[in-house]
């Protein structure tokens, strides 16, 4: 945006002369050969992954003890099986006690 006002012209500032130089040249081509070689190295890496699967089981043990009791044994009560084939056999006495 310009304002309408009086402009005053100041004295010019003169900067030092910029010198320019033109160069001409003649190019001479000298072939220089720089051989190179590339070797490709293929790496094979074996990764040994160790796994340790684990299973678990449960064992239930049942024991049985045969205990020989001294004496004639419990008396049969009413309603128990009595009759031929049941009860003590003739000729059999008390069993010996085994130490276990």
C-alpha positions as a printed Julia matrix, in Angstrom:
100×3 Matrix{Float64}:
   0.0      0.0     0.0
   1.5      3.33   -1.08
   0.92     6.56    0.74
   0.82     9.81   -0.96
   3.75    11.58    0.56
   6.87    13.38   -0.55
   9.84    11.12   -1.31
  13.33    12.36   -0.69
  16.21    10.97   -2.76
  19.36    10.26   -0.8
  22.88    10.22   -2.24
  23.78     6.89   -3.99
  25.97     4.35   -2.3
  28.65     3.0    -4.63
  29.82    -0.54   -3.89
  33.22    -1.91   -4.91
  33.45    -3.16   -8.47
  32.67    -6.82   -8.93
  35.25    -8.3   -11.25
  34.23   -11.12  -13.59
  36.72   -13.36  -15.35
  35.94   -15.56  -18.34
  37.88   -18.79  -18.57
  38.4    -20.88  -21.63
  39.77   -24.39  -21.47
  40.66   -27.39  -23.57
  39.76   -30.8   -22.11
  42.05   -33.75  -22.63
  40.5    -37.14  -21.86
  42.79   -39.7   -20.25
  41.03   -43.04  -19.75
  41.78   -44.52  -16.35
  40.33   -47.91  -15.55
  39.5    -48.89  -11.99
  38.33   -52.49  -11.98
  36.19   -53.7    -9.13
  34.83   -57.03   -8.06
  31.87   -57.9    -5.88
  31.66   -61.21   -4.05
  28.27   -62.26   -2.78
  28.51   -64.34    0.39
  25.35   -66.31    1.14
  25.11   -67.11    4.83
  23.1    -70.07    6.06
  22.35   -70.02    9.74
  20.82   -73.04   11.47
  18.8    -72.06   14.51
  18.33   -75.0    16.84
  15.14   -74.45   18.8
  14.95   -76.76   21.8
  11.54   -77.62   23.2
  10.91   -79.46   26.44
   7.36   -80.76   26.46
   6.28   -82.01   29.85
   3.45   -84.33   30.76
   2.05   -85.09   34.16
   0.08   -88.02   35.51
  -1.56   -89.0    38.77
  -1.43   -92.46   40.33
  -3.87   -93.44   43.06
  -2.64   -96.36   45.13
  -5.0    -98.49   47.19
  -3.67  -100.88   49.78
  -5.37  -103.77   51.5
  -4.38  -105.38   54.79
  -5.54  -108.73   56.05
  -5.43  -108.64   59.87
  -5.73  -111.89   61.78
  -7.62  -111.31   65.02
  -7.23  -113.69   67.99
 -10.33  -115.38   69.32
 -13.4   -117.01   67.84
 -14.43  -113.94   65.81
 -17.62  -111.91   65.77
 -20.85  -113.72   66.48
 -23.4   -113.77   63.69
 -26.38  -111.63   64.49
 -30.06  -112.14   63.71
 -30.78  -112.23   59.98
 -27.26  -113.2    59.02
 -26.68  -116.07   56.67
 -26.76  -119.25   58.68
 -27.31  -122.71   57.5
 -25.52  -125.3    55.47
 -22.4   -123.98   53.79
 -22.11  -120.91   56.0
 -20.15  -120.53   59.19
 -16.94  -122.21   60.39
 -15.84  -125.36   58.62
 -15.07  -128.41   60.64
 -11.37  -129.05   61.07
 -10.28  -125.42   60.7
  -9.05  -123.54   63.74
  -7.87  -119.96   64.27
  -5.28  -118.72   61.79
  -1.79  -117.81   62.98
  -0.83  -114.12   63.36
   1.79  -113.02   60.84
   4.18  -110.24   61.97
   3.57  -107.52   59.35
